[in-house]
Amino acid sequence: MFYLERRGAIDKLFIDSIVKEFKFAVVIPFIRSQLNAVVAQLAISNIHSPCRLRSNYSAELIFYHNEAKNSSLNNEMGQSLQKFDFVSRCYRAVRVLAAELTSTQNIYPAGSAYMWQKLLLDESPTALRSFGFTHFFLMEADTRPIRANWLDAIINQITQGHPDLNYFSTDWWMLGSIYRGTMPINLHFLHINGNAIYHLSSSFLEYLKTVWEAIPFNSNRTLGYDLDIFNFFFSVDTQDQFQLTKRVWHKFRFSEFIQNCWRTGCSDWEISPSTYIIHGGVKS
């Protein structure tokens, strides 16, 4: 029996709508070989400034690597930030978090899944909920802004035009892009890409634990942490799982604020005026 199916636990689905004090983070995960790509991403943000004016909302910038807490990446990242003035203008604070992956976790592609998971699990030292965050946007090194005020646009996806308020109610769990590239793909790849906004609700975490139990990262069933979430919907082989899928599917929502153009890129004329961020580049 799944957690959300237990007596009284269904009510947790409605806890999402409780008003909470808003605290948001942009999380940039990377490994050592991606450091230059992260710096290049920041340089683009120096051109396309994340925010219009000095922000009045509680947003932080988090750099998140796979190594130990005492890694030299901490200082290297800090030194790179000094040349970007938008950081102090658009973010309340900057953090560097270390996932401290084990040798068995620190492999491709499972390593990125374990890093993502450690942001969510309450028992993890890097759990964002333990820092008080209610939402975060995952922004991998191959993701880049294409318009100014992209942080404002992300915040607006959550606040719905009321960034001056401190308390919000959010009834969805994940908000991002379907695949928008030109490469033919199977239907089970029509998921929300992992570069997305996440609502750190307890019911979302319980759902993810159910997915992780059914599709472990170290198994041959996994296709990627973001794909697993949606493939779980289509593998409903028990009545309990079917009931769970019906109750939570609406909590995953597609948006054009970001477009997933993985591998092929997206053509310029396909990019909506409401798109601020591209994952995978822009095809000429």
Secondary structure, DSSP 8 states (H G I E B T S, - for coil): --GGGSTTGGGHHHHTTS-EE--EEEEEEE-GGGHHHHHHHHHHHHHS-S-SSS--S-EEEEEEESS-TT-THHHHHHHHHTT-THHHHH-SEEEEEE----TTTSSTTHHHHHHHHHTT-TTSTT-GGGGT-SEEEE--TTEEE-SS-HHHHHHHHHHSS-TT-SEE----SEEE--B-SSS---GGG-S--SSSEEE--HHHHHHHHHHHHHS-TTSTT-S-HHHHHHHTGGG--SHHHHHHHHHHGGGEEE-SSEEE-TTT-EEGGGS-TT--EEES-EE-
